[in-house]
Amino acid sequence: MPAYKSAVFAVVAFALASAAAAQEAKTVEITPYVGIGTPGASPFGTAVTFPITSTLSLETDVAYRRGEGEIHALSFNTSILYFIPRTGAAKPYVAGGVGLAQFGAPVFSSQGPPIGTQKDVAFTVNTGGGVKIPMNDKVDLRTDARWFQSFGRYGSEQFRVAQGIGFGGRKR
């Protein structure tokens, strides 16, 4: 568990330092979203995007899903978004990042079958992409597709497609 605490501290420190630098130059975008995907994928969450340059942004994402064995599982990811050249008004991007996710690890009886679940945390990586389409001066429609891989004894793989509305992302 101490390795997870160090990883969380490093991710949060990096995100806060980058966010402070980004806020000086451009505005921050907040995007609540809902998603669908494979079992174990987070069905809703909020992403906060901090612009670094005109083509690069840092995103932090907190999501919730109903986990294994009635566990209410949270995940936290920090990703880099790289915006590729525009297609009309659409602003496509590719993404990749790391994070931590809660999950339910099975607890086995002495006879072998599982008798419950215990909450645990796993390191995750994600990759994918999406597109942002401006709706007006302050609101964007955002579609995002991501693949997630968690590591550890009970590591798993998920795929999620999320739809969100971003608020306050463009400086005029």
Steps between C-alpha positions, in 0.01 A plus 500: 500500500785752561587487127144606417519792743824618338349464154187694601712776653716527186199508265316761709812718539566488124137581421488794740831646381397470136157640576645808666723567201217441253255730677726798446476472122160347413172399656422163654221277367276284722324209327247282682435184297309174478636193330426149383741217454618162614412375850716686751521820292407818686151616402541862613755750620652844455808601304685827562723608212788744545645643176881495486549613139263543205536127417573344840285475813518326836181328611403367841202268516305366796243230419258273684368155426317233691774252567515130566310377806304820567820708520461861392826540308675828421778556250740788450696555177739763373536509124666706230276610211670582170275691262555417133408745217138606490240352266256786450379607844588162654817479709623136508756376753692194611545423870709289732555490873534320832289471810365300790173306518316326780366150440356208690742210557331165570527350848499119485366253754701200618289286262602712199205708377503876556305617806535875455715783375761727653572851372845543342681749273677438168732706279345570158604630159267638235517595135249620247371816345200708425361816353378832641240697305421859603131565573546871584767728653510317833368146438648202311346163421761229562513133399785289639595133448757344735658162566602438864734231632539443873790302644547270795371159598145581390586738217239551233441671171211736421383710208279807542331748268394815685293801404538827689440872490804719567453836670729804483781358288580771248652838568351771278 
